[in-house]
Amino acid sequence: MADIDERGAFSRRGLLKAAVTGVTILSAATLLEACGAAPARESGTSGSGGSAAAGTDTGKEIELLRVALPGSLSNLYPGQESGILNYYVAGICMEGLVGVDTSGAIVPALASKVERTSPTTYVYTIRDDAKFHDGSPVTADDILHSIEMARDAKVSPSTASYWANLDKATKSGANEITLTSKTADEAFGWIPSNVDALWIAPKAVWEKAKNQIGTAQSPLVGSGPYKVTEFAPDSHVELTRVDTWRGPRPKVAKIRFEFIADDNTRLLAWQANKADMSLNVPLAQARQWEAAPGTRVVYAADRSYAGLTFNVTAKPFDDVHVRKAVAHAINRDAIVKNILHGRGQVATALSTPEQFGGLWTPEQATKELAAIPQYAYDLEQAKKELAQSSVPNGFTASLSYPNTGPHLGTAALAFAADLKKIGITLEVKELPIEQWLAELNTFPPLSYMWYFNTTGDPAELASWFLGEGNPAKYANDGVAATMAKSGAESDPARRAALLVEAQSAQAADVAYLPLWWGQSAIALSSAVGVRDYTSYTLLANWPDHLYAAK
């Protein structure tokens, strides 16, 4: 199900959702000037980790929340540009039929009720109190047209492929829509959500915008609690609270997102009190952020996967002994401890522990996924594997990483040092994000994969990596059959067992080497608190969880 959009970015669930394209680096002076002034922060209250609460809720409104984003957006519509930052912005402006809560569960959105009447049939009852920002009611016709736009590769090049299993979408009642999938697929229920592949706008807006929705000329229009009131691509976007929202009135009146791709510039802006919230604090700079007065840095598992992908059709990685040699020569524990500073955990699978909610806790999932065969760090075993391979005397390979993930480069240099000990020379190179994505499009012999899951579906990444068109060019009939069974299995426990079985079989072939599951960090000023902060909060209606603190 992998697909590559016109910018060379993998569109399967928005690959590299923390690494956005079209990066613009601002000077510190430019940024500080643009952000404006704000009340001084309370000093001496810095902290690290733990709760995101910030003292007592004053009950007051936050007139303006200034958010520093670690990247740049040229289009706000995730169907066009599917970075994770696009999801954070669009998610509070546009809704899907369903959404996600802070536990990672599917919850009603524009559909007040969802009924699965057969393994392939989903019936959605549309709310009668939902309105778009222009005051017009949300109708079944608007939703059906939005689905058509979501399926159109020209309008939604980054997410259209997600709808490949949709057979038909019909209006089955005055306030009812029925979606029918071609085959039974447990992941299908996530597709019509605004954390996956559906953002609903008025039909008239789509028709006027054509394939330019999300631009400054054709801003997003939805039914969420905020509307876009200002957007300067590669600079900033401003959203304002609306009166048409049917839910609780958010305490935040206006949100201004500043696009600040450069880590040092963003830190300087924070230290100068030019932002109230900053997303994706670099782990390498975490201590500097924690030391800033009135700052709390809060960490949460972000359901990200980092790993190596071997093109099993390219020499010398078409030899399983070569792949096993590399796997045994990488010290994953040391990477998590020394490079990630403990902010992550060794990955034992493609699925992340946080995606088994409702069945296992993350701790239980970690234990279950550890049953998948692993390759312990063992240089002697690595040498033995290489000696059995087609290149017993070693070889030279290259591995690139995006400039938006410097920790990936640091880890790669650690790989290179150990691989050198067994006779493999690894040339590590940093590439601009756009160039790196374009290189992935060519299926290099060895590549990094850095992927941020947005749904609570444990098969989100595995269904791509173990399916047709996967980035390793990996084919295993037994694995494919097991994945097909998992897609049709409705019992969560049996489905999880099938996913573990499929990933265990893949581990024997080592087409992929999971490295770590990551954590993300956000910085909050002492004036702002967040309730129920989890790895899903920023994909839910996150301003509803903010409050002014004292």
Disulfide bonds with the S-S distance in Angstrom:
none
